[in-house]
Amino acid sequence: MTEDKSPRPLVIPQLIVGLGNPEAKYQQTRHNIGFTAVEALARFWQLNWSENRKFQGWFAEGTTAEGNKVKLLKPTTYMNNSGTAIRAVIDWYKLPPESVLVIYDDMDLPLGKLRLRLSGSAGGHNGMKSTISHLGTQNFPRLRIGIGRSNGNYESISHVLGNFSQSEIELLTPTLDIVVKAVESSLIYGVEKAMSLYNSKS
């Protein structure tokens, strides 16, 4: 039996989701870095957010300078039910799960490090557990942004729901620039190429 050496199809995101919690008190927390990331993308592409009750979230869509159509989502379902909002969008637009790029926080990565992957488990992240459950698959790309672990003085929950310090915010500013470049690259060249370009740069 001969090995299939045909090239794998490009995975190009069509819906980019940032995970987070909707209330103002969560706005600057580590757990909301997914929201912060898609907000940076919306600014870069000059897209406007509007609340969409059908999608249970804040939604933006438009076309990038390179001509790629893109949709952004910030679920307002709270983290543990993020998959409900994502499912509503992909059902409405008839998108395949592999076209969904989910951006979220990861304690197992040092602060500011990025990891772009084509698939994988939830890794204990409740937002990703909900997403995997509602999409019915783990085979969709995700971009994890490192928030680091607590210094031992705080429980994990207090750490992820705590605000970034000023020094952490200063470190994350260039990280968000890399996030924008990595996502832009994934739209043009595919997620796999963007992985090779940006997983080592953060």
Order of alpha helices (4+ residues) and beta strands (2+ residues): beta-alpha-beta-beta-beta-alpha-beta-beta-alpha-beta-alpha-alpha-alpha
